Amino acid sequence: MHTLDDFRAMLLIRRFEEKALELHAAGEIQGSMHLCCGQEAIAVGACQALEDRDCLTATYRGHGWALARGVPPVDIFAELLGRDSALCGGRGGSAYFSSARHGFLGENSIVGAGVPIAAGAALAARQDASGAVSLVVIGDGALNQGSVHEALNFAAVESLPLVVVVENNRYSEMTPITDMVRVATLSERSSAYGMRGKTVDGRSAPAVFTAVSEAVEQARGGGGPSIVEAECDRLVGHYTGDIQHYRPTREVEEASAREPLVRLRDDHPELADAFATIGQEVELELDGAITDARTVPFPSPASVADHLYRSAP
């Protein structure tokens, strides 16, 4: 863990999201997107706790998680632009892409659906004795989904090497989580399954890293699954068309004053010059990635039926 490394990783995610929003506004990216601005520290801290053999499953708000896992920005930009990318050939778009070679099992738009998928990956890891851990990230509202309950109970009973990271940004789409549950912290629910639970400050990459590292170590050692709740703030709307009319203006302003990048800058004024240099490097990297992504051809219309059906053996 290193302050400058954390800053660079989080800034790369933040600027990627902001540039993707610009491409969306210009009409180059079609459809809605779900951005993670303000939540970058969770992905950065959690992915630092994983090994290459481990796998990661994300939500539809997964750009940052893919970047933190090492998926190249140019590949994600190409995918979002609908190009024949190295990821899913333009078929995945913003909310459905994956990258097996990076251990990124992908996103999906069904709330909570990543947990059964990740539990399956954890079961496979146990069956093939790979020693791998399966990490899945979900939002706070996903804990109320029936499929999540079933998957967590199964993972607990089978002592699967599963780590569930809950990004609690306090809003389940547009509904405050406090209107939906009666527990003070979502990690309290872990006790109902007989698994370990912990709540941490999701605005701090080191805090997330420490908590997830403990959970990963437990899972890899045969101690079973656990839940890590990372409390954070979403600085943008639930999706690109969300004007956040349901949020008090002061709440968004307060969130902007304590978000991960602002916190690092405030805590380390002595690193201002280094932060500025990193900012310039990130801009050049992402601008170059966009330029390269635009050179990737669009998929051939002749391939429209590819990957739809499995060939007969």
N, C-alpha and C positions, 0 to 999 in steps of 0.2 A: 504494500500500500504506500502510495506517495502522493502528496498533495498536487503536484503538477500533473502527474499521470491522471489522477482523478478529474482534475479540471479539464484536461484535454479531452478525455473520454466523454465527459458530460457536455462540454461545449460542442463537440462533434455531433452529438445527438440533437442538441438544441438547435444548432444552425442547420442541420439536415432537415429537421421538421419545419423550420421557418422557410427554408428554400423550397421545400416540397409544397408548402402553402402558397408561395409565390407562383410556382408552376401550375398549381391548381387554379389560382385566380386568372392566370393567362390562358387557361383552357388546354394546357398540355397534359394535365392529369385529369382523368374523368372520374366521376363518382365522388362520394364523400370519403373523408379520411378522419381517423381518430388519432389525434396527436397527444404526445406524452409530456408536453412542456411543463416543467416543474417537478416531474417525477423521475428525472434522469438518474439521480443518485441510487435509486433502488436497483435498476438494471446494472449499473456499473459495479456497485458493491457486490451484488449477488453473483454476477458472472465471474468475478475475480475469484470466487470460492469454488468454481467448477473446474474439473479437469477435462481434457480433450475427449475422454471416453464417455463423459456424462452427456445427457441430452436435456434439451430445454423446449418447453411448450408454452406459447404465449397466447394472449388475447388478440382481438382485432386492433388493439393499441400496441402493436408489436414492433414498429420500426426501431425504436431505441434498444429493445432487447436484442434484436438481430444484430445491430451495430455493436453492442457490447459483447456479443458472442463472437464477433470477428467477421461477420458477413461484410464484404466490401461495399462501400457507399455506391460505387458505380453500378453494381449489380442490382441494388435495391432501386436506385433511380431508374434504371432501364426497365425494371419490372413495373414500377409505378407509371412509367410513360407508355406502357403497353407494348414494349419492344420484345424481341425474341431473346430475352435475358438468359443469363446462366442459371437463374433460379427456377422459375416456372414458365419461361418462355412467354411472359406477358399474360398468362392465364390467371395468375394469382392476384395481381393488382395489389392494392394497399393492405387488404385485410386477410389475404389467404396464402401468401407466399411462404415457402419453406426452403431450407438448404440442408440437406442431409449431410453433406461433407463438413458442415460446421456444427453438427449435432443439434441443429435448430429444426425441430419437428414441425414448426410452423404455427400459424395463427388460425383462428376460425371466428366466425361472427355469432356463434351460439353461446350465450352467456353461460359460463361454467363448463362448457364442453371439453375444455382442455384437461380437466382433472381426470375423467375416465381414460382419455388418451394417454396421459402421463402415467396413470396407474398401470396401464397395459405395458408401457415401456419399462416401468419398474419391475413388473412381473417377468418380462423378457430378460431383463438384466439379472434377475435372480436365477432364472432357469438356465441361462447360458454361463453363469458364474463369471461374468465379465467384471464384476466389482463396480459397475457403473451406477450412478445415482440419476434419478429422473427428477428434474425440477420443473414445476409449473407455476406460472403467475396467473392470478385471477384478480378481479376487482372486488370491492367490498360487497356489492350486491349479489355476486355469484354464490356467496355462502348460503343464500336462501334457496338455491336451486336444488331440486330433488336429486338430480344426477350427481351433483357434487357430494351430497350426503351419502349416497350409495357408494360412490367411489372412495370416499374417505373411510367409511366403515370397512369396506373390503380391504383397503390398504392397511388399516390398523390390524384387522384380524389376521391378515397374512404377513404382517411385519415387513411390508415392502419398502425398498429403498427410495422413498418418495419425500420430496420437500415441497410444500405448498407455500408460496409467497403471496400474501394478500396485499395488494396496493390499495390502502384505504385513503382515498382522496375525499372522503366524506360525502360523496354524491354517487348514488346508483343511477346513472344517467342524469336525470334531473331531480331525483328525490333524495332528500337528506337521509343518510344512513340512520340517523337518530330517530327518524320517523318509522323505521322498519325493524329495529331490534331493540331489546331491553338490556343488553349487557353493556358494560362500560367499555370493554375492549373486545374485539372480535376474536382475539387469540384465546379467550376464555372458552370458546366452543370446543377447543381441542380436547378438553378433559372429558367431554361426552363420548369421545371416540377412544379414550385411553391413550392419547398421544400427547407429546410435548407441544407446548405453545409458548410463544414469546412475542411481545410487542416492542418495536423499536422505532426510533426516529428515522423515517424514510427520507429525510432531507440531508442525511449524512451518509455518504458512501462507506466510510469506515465502520459506522454502527451497523449498517446492513451487512457488510462483509463479515463482521464478527459473529453476528447472529446466524447468518446462513452457513458460515463455516462450521459452526457447532452442529447445526442441523444436518449438514452434509456428512460430517464425521460420524454422527450417530447413525445415519442411514447406511453409510458404507460399512460400518462395523456391525450391522445386523440388529441395530436398536430400533428399527422401524421408522415410520413417517413422523413428520411434525409440521406444525404451521408457524410461519413467521409473518406477523402482521407489521407492515411498514406504513406508518402514518405519514401522509404527505398532502400536498396541495396541487390541484390541477389549475394551471394558469389560463387555460383556454377552455373553450366549450367542449361538450361531450363529443361533438363531431364538427366538421367545418361549417355547417350551417346554423350552429347553435349560438344564439346571441346572449345566452346566460341571463335572461331576464329574471330568473328565479334566485339569483345570487345577489346579496347586498353589495353595493359598490365598495364599501369599506372592507368587506371580507376579501375581495380580490386584491385590493391595494395592500392589505396586511400580508396576504400570501406572497405577493411580489417582493415584499421587503425581506422575506425570510427564506426564499427559495434557494436551492443548493448552490448555484453559481454566485449569487449575491453573497451568501454566507461565506463562501471560500474567499471571495475578494475582501470582505469586511474583516475576516479573521486573520488574513495574511497580507496586510498592506505592503510588507517588505517584498512581496512577490509581484507587485504591480507590473513591472517591466516584463517579467517572464510571462505573466498572464497575457499581456499585450502581444508579445511575440507569438505565443501559442494561438492567439486569435487570428493573427495574420496567416499562420500556417494552415489553420483549419479552413479559412476562407479559400485559400488557393487550392487545397485538396478537394473541397466540395465543388468549387467552380469547375475544376478540371474533371471531376466525376460526372457532372452534368453534361459537359461538352462531350465526353466520351460516350455517355449513355445515349445521347442524341444521334450518335453515329451507328448505334446498333440497329439493324433493320427490323421492320415490323414482321410479325409471323406471316408466313405464306397462307393465304386463304385455303390452299389445298390441304393444310394440316388441321383444319377445323375439327375433324372427327378423331384426331389422334388422342390417345390417352383416355378415351371414353369406355372402351371395352377391352377386356382381357382376351388375348388370343387363345384359341384352343390349344391344349398341349399336344 
